[in-house]
Amino acid sequence: MKFTDGYWLMRPGVTARYAAEVADVRSDEHGITLYAPVKHVRGRGDTLNSPLLTVECWSPAEGIIGVRATHHAGSVQRGPEFALPGAERSAGKVRRDGDVVELAAGDLTLRVDTSQPWQLEFAADGRVLTTVGERGTAFVTDDTGRHFMLGQLSLGVGELVYGLGERFTPFVRNGQVVDIWQADGGTTSEQSYKNIPFHLTNQGYGVFVNHLGKVSYEVGSESVGQVQFSVEDQSLEYFVVYGPTPKQILERYTALTGRPALPPAWALGLWLTTSFTTDYDEATVNRFVGGMAERGIPLSVFHLDCFWMREYQWSDFEWDADTFPDPAGMLARLKQQGLRISAWINPYIAQKSALFEEARREGYLVRRPDGSVWQWDLWQPGMALVDFTNPAAATWYTGKLRPLLEQGVDCFKTDFGERIPTDVVWHDGSDPERMHNYYTHLYNRAVFELLREVRGEGEALLFARSATAGGQQYPVHWGGDCESHFNAMAESLRGGLSLGLSGFGFWSHDIGGFEGTPTPTVFKRWVQFGLLSSHSRLHGSKSYRVPWDYGEEAVDVTREFTLLKHRLAPYLQRAAQQAHTTGIPVMRAMVLEFPDDPAAATLDRQYMLGEDLLVAPVFSDDGTVEYYVPEGTWTNVLTGDQVIGPRWVKERHGFHTLPLLARPDSVLPLGADDQHPVSAWADGVELRVHAFAAGAERTLVVPDTEGTGSSARFHLRREGDRLHVTTDSPHAWQLRIGGPDGTLHAHPAGTAEADLPYPA
């Protein structure tokens, strides 16, 4: 939200009061409270008839400093609040030296010189990261009586801003206006399903605004040298999170707000859905599943979209008996074929549903101030909203899902949760504006915790569309409703990379696009991209996404990349373990892996899949792709071709290849079983060694299929022209030097060390 009219003037009806100096400071061992008048005080008379801002500073964890600026502290705090599982109040240490007071949190320091005009200086490792200057702390009022709190942090020359959720606008946020406000806006607008009030910059720090209402950002837009954020409230709280690397920033941010659960490894395989408004019944499902098997395309999960329930009755969680007369039998038959089952749900109850009256009678639906149930006709006729602030309502709702789990459903696609009204009353008295953004968190948490209770730790999995800060704890999230063309494919990738820089470890998208029908070319290119994502689902709206609808070559491409993903499963599961334990996403923006390479700073059409694979999807009809290769010798995993960086590369690829490059000095574990995403990965594992330089050393972990442990470890070291490999694996394993056609060396079970020729 903009308050100024250029640099000199305020907008009509707007008055801003900025912290001008420090009138008093109080501190204890762990925190500082600053009292800031909004004008320079030259005598006692200046202390009268004028506001005084209270600015509290503390550290909730090492490397993080919190700032809370308050105008009137007596306002009612109705909640909800973000849960911060990693916070403690006493992580900082205060030092005072004359007029200077400092708060240290590990390497991060907040410095305030109380003898100078208002300024908060955040520094680390001998350099200033950012400052809060003369317009950086304020409250603003307008002629309608609204009251805003405002914060500004300076941007340095060349400083770039990333994050703020899954956003489909340009990847670098500089120059953008962003409202943190949940919306069902597709992937072609400035709106977002996943709004996260957290950004990071290429200067070694991030900022989390700890406010659940609408947070309005001006990212180098209203004031081109500042990131400004404002809320309609009496208080504004934010945390500065130091890295210095982007990975370390994400580690600290997710430690504060919550780390992702580890999804089950079976979810790494290919998902296929009925699609949305298509005609389908059990015969259609069988035709799809059988068609995939006949064509040699292994399928891991089958998803039933909305119309598994009867029209006009979403959600009542009752199967449409006309199309699925024997749901339990159908699910059992699908499971006999090795499939997992996903079912679509949403948090809304249509008036025609039998559950509506039950929920209305028990008080489980969100109400208007006059006591009537909030309803509208958008999406479902007369639909109402389950009130998840009522524990009894949450229990009632998840109780309706339990029979589906007993029938054989394994996971749920938790759709919607964005268009939440603000003219309502919540059971627990929550602030309606704050609940607009937070509702999705309660919804996804309730369903995820049910799955964890029933299926067990490590088996819970959602396919969720909406989220806010902390929602990363309940994976997986997908990109929402995109069109079916190359622009939409690029938009989706941009949004996923932005979400990964906002603390989310796992992300997927609708392969082929959702709205419309892709051309065969778009479909095949999206299949490549989709099966080189953390999770892979074929899904559409009015048309099916079975590959044979797009030609025989589409079948071949789908088969090849599904088999490739199965072989990559131990590598992907290791990246998933890292996301779970550190918060670093599986799909990584190039700037995350290469923060010191200026060319990587703005790249949004390629990414790192885990730490060792560079993926550059093809976004053109003729197969032309242009991508950037960082320093070193990179090897195409599919062709064996090598590219030496740093440089830009322009290539043309057929539908069976794309730029999929292994990092220099990398060792890629490929599972022996290409038919299943979960297998005994260490048994017969192929270690593919890429461009191992003189003196290079690498430890490779082959993960367990469950949890965060390992099933084997290999240590590789090059000495001269020989490669030494030691392992604790009791299984047979193989080693291949270079690309897919490199020399393959097989080793029997129990081999502890091998000296292998390595070409100079």
N, C-alpha and C positions, 0 to 999 in steps of 0.2 A: 504494500500500500504506500502510495506516495503522499507525503504531507507538504512538501515544498513546491514552490513554483520557480524552477531554476535554482540557482545558488543563493540568491539574495532574499527572495520573498517566500512567504508562506501561502498556501492555497487559501482561497476565500473561506472564512469561518473557522480556520484552524489556528490554534495557539500551541506553541511548543515551549516547554520549560526544560532546559538542559542543565545537568549537573555542571557547576562552574568551578568548584574547588572543594577541598576537604576542610570542613569546619572542626571536626573532631574525629578521633579514631580510637576505638576500643579493641583490645585483642586479648586473647588468651594464648595458651601454648599452641593451639591448633588452628585458630581462625581469626579473621579480622572483620570488624564492622566499621564502615566508613559512613560518616554523615555529611551529605553533600547538599549545600544550598544551591538554588538555581540562579543565584546572582553573586557577584563578588561582594563580600561583606567587608565594609570599610569602617563600620562603627556599630555600636549596639543597636542603633535604630534600624539597621539593615536586617537584623534578625527577626523583625516583626512583620507580620502580614505577608509572609512569603513561605512557599513550600520548602521542605527539607526532605531529600531523598535518602533512604536507608539502603546501603549497599553492603551486603554480607558476602564474605569470601571465605571459602574453605576447600578442603580437598577430600573427595570421597574415595580416592584410590591413588596409588602412585602414578605420576604422569598426568593427572587430571585435576583441574582446579575449577570449582564452581563459583558462580557469581549470581547473586539474587538481588535485584534492584526493586525497591518497593516505594510506592507513594503513600497510600493509606493502608495501613496494616490491619485495619478492623473489618475489612470486607469479609463476607462469608465465603469460606472455601468449601464448596460442595462436592468437589471431586468429579470424576475419578482422577487418579494420578498414575503416571507411569510407574510400574514396579522397577526398582533398580537393585537386582539381586547382588550386584557386585559392589554396592556402596557401603562405606563406613564413614563415620563423621570425623574421625581423628587421624586421617592419613597425612595431614600437612604439618609443617613446622614453621613457626613465626619467628622472624628476626627483626629487631628494631635498632636503627643507628641514627640518632638525631631525628631529622625530619623524614627519613626514609624508613618505610616499613615493607617487609618482604614476606611472602608466603611461599614456601618451597614444598613441592610435591615430587620427590625424586629429582629428575633433571629439569623439571618445569618450575619456573619461578614467576610469581606475580609481584611486580615492584610498583610502589606508589610513593611519590615524593609529595608529602603533604604541604610543602612550602610553595608548590607550583600550581598553575591552573590544572583543572581536572584531567588526569590521564592515568589509565591502567596500562601497564606494560607487561606483556607476557614474553618471557625469554627462556632460552635453553641453549646449552652448549656454547655460551658466549655470543649468541646472536638474538636479536629481537625477532620474534615470530609475528606478532601483531600487536596493535595498540587500540585502546578505547580512548578516543580523543574528545575534543571539546563538544562535539555533537553526538557522542557515543552512548550516553546514558540520559534518558529523558522520559517525561510523560507528555502526552499530546491530547488535547481536547478539541472537539469541534462544536459547531453551533447547534448540533442536535443533542448535545449532552453526552456523547460517547467519550470514553476515556481509554487511551492506549498507552502501553509501555513500549519503549523503543530501545533497541541496542544496535550499536554499530561497531564493527571490527575492521581495521584498516586492511587494504590489499596492497601488497608491494608491487613493484614493477615486474611484469611478467608472471604474476601470481594467477593461477588458474583454479577454478572452483568446480568440484564434482559432487555428485550424490543428490540428496533430497528425495530419494525414493526412486521408484521405477518411472522415469520420465522419458518421453518419446521426442521431446524437443532436442535441439543440439546438445551433444554430449557434455561439452564444457558449458557450465552454467553462467559464465560471465555475460552480463548484459540482459539477463532474463529476469522477469517478474514471476515469482512462484508462490502460489498459495497452498499451504498444507491443509488440504480439505478434500476428503474422500469424494470421488465422483465416478460414475459409470460412463466414461467418456470415450471408450475405445482407445486405439493407439495412434490416432491421427490428430490429436489436439494437445493443448497444454495441460489438460486434466489428467489425473492419475488415479488408478485403483489403489496404489500403495504409496502413501505420502509419509515420508520419514523426515522429521525436522533435524536432520543431521547432514552436515556437509564436511568435506575435507578439501584441503588445498595441496598444491605441489610445494608448499613451503614448510611441510613437516608437522601440521597440526590439523585437527578437526574440531567442529563445534556442534554440540548437541543442545538444542533448545528444549528444555524440559517443560513443555506446555502442551496440553492435549487439545486445546481449542484451535481455531484457525491461526496459524502463524504465517504472516505475510512477509515474504522475502523480496528485497530489492538487491539483486546480486550485481553490484557494479552498474546499476541502472539509474536509480534516483541520484545517487552520488557515486560517480564512476570509480572512485578509489576506496569504496567501502562495501562490505556486505552488511546490509541492514535487515533486521527482523523485528517485527512488531506484533503485539497481541492486544486484543481488547480486554484489558484487565487492570488491576491495581499493582500487579507484581509480575516480574519477568525473571526467569531463572535459566541460566545456560551453563554448559560445561565446556571448557577448552581442554582438548585431548591431545597430548603430545605424542609423537611417534619416536624418532623422526621419520621413519619410512612409512609409506601408506599401509603396509602390512601391519606394522606395529600400532598404527592408529586404529585400525580395525580390530586388532587383538584387544586393545584396551577398551574401545567402545563396546564391543560385544561382551567383554567381561563385565562391564557395568550394566548393560541392558539385557543380557542373556544370550547364550550360545545356542546354535541350532541343535536340535536332536539329530541323531544319526539315523537316516532312513534305512529301511531294510534293503539288503543288496539285491533282492529280486526285482526291486523297482527300477534298476538300471536297464532292464530289457525294454523291448518295444511295447508300447501301449497302443491299442486300437479302440476306437469308439464307434458307436452307432451313428454319431453325429447328432445334430440338434433336431431340426424339424423334418428330417427325412422319415420315410415310412420304414418301420422295422417291427419285427416280431421274432419269435424264437427261430423260425426258419431263416430269417435274415441273419441273425447272429450266427447260426450254424454255417450258413453259406460263407460268411466272412471268415470265420475261424477255419473252416475246412479249406477255403480258398487259399489262405495263407499257408497252411500245412502242405497242400498239394504243390504249391510253388516254392517250397523249401524256405519259407520265411518264418523263422521262429518267432512266436508271439508269447509275451510274458504276462500281460495284463489286458483284460477286456473290460471296457468301460461302457456302462449303460447310461445314456444321457436322459434328459428330463422326462421324455414320454414313456419311461418304464412305469411312471405313475399316470393316472387318468387325467385328462385335460380338465382345466378349471379347478383342480383340487390340489395343486401344489402348495404346501407339501402336506400329504397325509401319510406318506411312507407305505402306501398300499399298492401292490402291483396291479397293473391294468390286466384284469383277467381275460379280456378279449384277445390280447396279444401275447400274454404270458400266463397261460392257464395253470402251469405247473412250475412256479419259480424255483422252489426248492429242488425239484428234480433237474431243472435246467442248470442251476448253479452246480449241482453235484456232477452233472455230465461234463460241464466245462472244466471243473476241477480235475476230473479224471484225465483230462488232456494236458494237465500241468499248468493251467491258467489260474491267475489271481483275478479277483473281481473288484471293480470299482463302481460305485453308484453315485449318481448326481443327487445333491440335496441343496436346499437353501433355507434361510431362517424365517421364511414368511409362511403364513397360514391363510390360504384362500377361504373366503366365506363359505363356499360350497363344501369344503372339506369337513368331515365329521369332527375333526380336531378343533375346529374354530369354536364351536359352542362350548366344548369342554374347557378349552383354554380361557375363553371369555369368562365362564362361570367361576373358574378357579383364580382369576386375576393374573394370568400368565402373559397377557398381552399388553403392549405399551398403550397408555391412555393419554387422552387430551386433558387439559386442566379442568374441564367440566366433568370428568369421570367417564366419558364415553371412550370406546376403543378407537384408537387412531386407525383409519382405513383409507385406501384409495384404490383406483382401478388400473393403475399402471403396473404392468407385468401380469398380475392375476386379479380377477374381478373381486373387489371387496377385501383384498388381502390386508392382513394385520401383521404385526411384528412381535416376535417372541421377545419378552423382556428378560434378557440374560442377567440383569442386575438382581433379579429375584432368584435366589438359590433353588427354590422349589420349582420355578419355571425351567431353569437349566436342567435340573434332574428329570423333570417331566419330558423335556425335549429329547435328551439323550436316551431316556427310557424307551422312546418310540423307535430309536435306532437299534436297540439291542436285538430285537427279533431278526433284523436284517443280518446282523453279524452271526447270529445263530444259524441262519439259513446258508451262510457261506460268503457273504460280502466281506472283503478284506480291508477296504479303505473307502473313503468318501471324497468326492469332489465338492468342496464347500464353496459353492458359488455365491455371488452377490455379497451384501453386507455394506454397500457404499451409500445408497440413497436413504440415509437415516434422517428422519424429520427432527426439527429443533423446537416445534410448537407442541411439545409433549411433556408428560410427567413420568419420571422413572421410579420404579419401585423403591430403590434405595435413596431417592432424592438427588441423584446425580445431576450435574449441570447439563442441560440438553445440548449446548454447543460442544462441550467436551465429549459427550457421548457420541456425537456424530462421527468423530474420528475413531473413538475407542470401541465402538460396538463390534467391529470385525474381530478385535482381539478377544473379546469375551466369547464370541461365537466360535471362532477357530479353536480357542483353548478348550472349551467345553467338549467339542467333538474329538479333539486330539487326546484329551485325558481319558475319555471313554475308550478310545482305541488302545491306549496304553494299558488301561485297566484290563480290558477283555483279551487283547492279543498279546500283551506282555511288552516289557521294555525292549526297544529295538525293532518292534514290529509296527508301531504306530506310524501312519502316513496319511497326509492330506494332499489334495490337489486344490490349493486355495487361490482365489483371485485377489482378494483385498487384504490389506495389512497396514499396520502402523508400527511405530518403533517397538521393539520387543517381539513382534510377530515372527521374526526369524526363528524363534524357538520351536515353531510348529510347521516344519516343511512338509511338502514342497509347494512353491508358489509358481503360478504360470502367468503368462503375459496378457491374458484377456483377449478381447475381440478385435482381431486385426483383419485387414482385407487380404486378398489372395493374389498379390503381385509383388514384384521385387522391392518397391518402395516400402511396403508393409513389412516385408522380411527384414529390411535394414532397420526400420523403426523398432521392430521387436528386439533385435539384437542390441540396439542402442539402449532401450529400456532395461534389458536384462543386465547389461554391463553397469548401468547406473545403479540398479538395485544391488548388485554385488558390492559396489562402493558405498552402499548404505547399510552394510552389515548382514546381508542375506546370503547364505552359503549355497543355496540350491534354487535353480530356476529352470522353467521349461516354457514351451510355447506351442501353439497349434501348428503342427507340420502341415504345410500346404495352405495355411491361412484359414481363417474362420468364415468371414463373409465372402460370398461369391464362390466361384470355382476357378482354381488355378489352371493355367495352361500346363501341358505336360512338361515343358521346360522349367517353369517355376516349381512345379511339384518335385521334380527330380533334384533340383538344386536345394530346395527346402528340406528334402529327405536327408541329403548330405549334412546340412547344417544341424538338423534336428537330432540326428543320431550321433553327432559330435557335440551334444549338449549334456548337461548333467542328467536330465531326464527327458524322455522322448515319447511324444504322443501324437498320433495321427488323429485329427479332429476337424470337423467342418460344421457348417450351419445347415444350408439347404442342399448340400451335395455330400456324397460319401467320400471317404479318403482311402478306400482300398486301392492299392497301387495298380491293379490291372485296369482300373477305369482310366488310367493315364498312359496306357500302352505297355508293351512287353518290356521295353527298355526300363520303364519305371519299376517293373517287377524286379528286374536284375539289379538295379541300383539299390532298391530297398533291401533286397536279400544281402548284397555285398556289404552294405554299411551296417546292417543289423549283425551280421557275423563278425564284422570288425569290432563293433562295440562290445560284443561278448568277449572277444579276445582281449580287449582293453579293460575288461571289468576289474582285474586286480589293480591296475593303475588308477582307474576311476574310484574304486573303493578306498584306496589310500588317500586320494584327494578328498573324498567325502569324510574320512576320518580327520583329516586336517581341518576341514570346515567345522566339524563338530567340536574339536578341541581348541581351535584358535580363532574361529570366525572368518578365516580367509576363504573366499568363495571358490567353488570348483571352476566356474567360468570367470576368468580374470581379465579385466581391462589391461591392455599392454602397459599402461602407466603404473599398474600395481606391481608388475614384475620388473619393469625397467624404469624406475623413477628418475634415474640420472641420465637417461637418454632423451634429449629434447624432442626427437622425432616421435617418441612414443606418447607424448603428452596429450595429443588430440585424436589418437586413432580410435575409431569406433566401428570399423567394418572388419575388424579382425580381433582375435582374442587369444589368450593362453588357456588351454584346457588342462587344469592342473599346472604344475610348475615347468613341465618339460615339452608340451606340445603346443605349437602355434597353429591356429586354424584361421584360414581366410576364406570364408564362404564366397561363392560366385554369385554376383547379383546382375548378370547380364545374359541376354538371349544367346549371344555368340560365344559364351564361355570365357570371355576376357575378364581377367581379375588383376588388379594392381594392389600390391601389398608391400609392407615394409619389413625388412629383416634386420634385427639388431646384430651387434658385433659377433663374429665367429662363424664357424662352418656349420650350417644347418642341413639336415638330411630329410628329404621327403620320404615319409614312412611308406607311402604307396608305390613310389617309383624308384627310390634309391638315389634320385638326382640330388646333387648338393648345391647349395647357394651360400656364397660367402658374403657376410654383411660387415659393416652396416651399409645398406643400400635399398633403394626401391626396386621392385621387380614387377614386370608386366608379363603375364603369361596367358595362354589360352588353354583351357582344359576341356576334355570331353566329360561325359557324365559319370565316368567311373573313377575320376581322380579330381582332386582339388589341392590347393596348398595345405598340406598337413605335415608340418615340419618338426622334426625332433631337435631339441636344443643341443648345442655343442656339449660334449662330455656327459651326455645323458645315457641312462640305461632304462629301457622300456620293458616292463614285464608283460608278456603276452600269454594269456591262458591257453592251454592246449585244447579246451573244449569251446568250439564256436557256436554250439547249439543252445547253450543256456547261459544266462547272466551269472548264475551261481554254480560253482563247481569246486573241486579240490584244486584251487589255483596253483598251489606250490608243486603239485604232482605233474611233472612234464613241462613246467613253465619255461618259456623261451625268453632269455635275456637278450635283448637286441641293443647292441652297443653302437653309439653314434659318435664319430669324430672324436674319439678319446685322445686328447693331446698328451704330449710328453709330461709325465709327472701327475697326470690326472688321477683322482681318487673319488670313489663314489660308494656309498652304502645304500643298498636297495632293500626295501621292506616289501615283502609279499604279505598283504594283510589277511587276517582272519575274515571269514564271511560274516561273522557277527562281532559286534563290539569293536574295540579299538586296538586289539592285540595283533600279533603277526603270526603267520604260519611258517615263514622262512625269512632269513636274512642273508644277503649276499654282500660281500665287500669286494670291490674291484679296484685294482691299482695297476697303472701302467708303469713299467720300468723298462726303459729303452724301447725295444721293439717287441716286448712280451707283455701280455696281460695276465695278471695273477688274480685268481678268484678264490675266495674262501667263503664257506657257507656252513650254517648249522642245519641245513635242510636234510631230512632223511629220505627225500624223494629224488627220483631222476629229474634231471633238468637239462636244458639245452642253451647254447650260446650262439648267437649269430652276429658276425661283425658287419656293420654297415646296414644297407637297406634290405628289402625283402629277398633279393637274390644273393645276398652275402653268404659266405661260407657258414654252414651250420655244424656245430660241434655238439655231440650228444654225450651226456655224462650219466653214468648209472647212479642208482640210489647209494647214498653214503659217501659219495665223492666229497672230499673236504677241500681239496685244492687242485687247481689246474693251471699249467703254464701253456698259453696259447699263442701262436704266431699272430702278430698284429702288424699289418702293413704300415710301413713308414709313411 
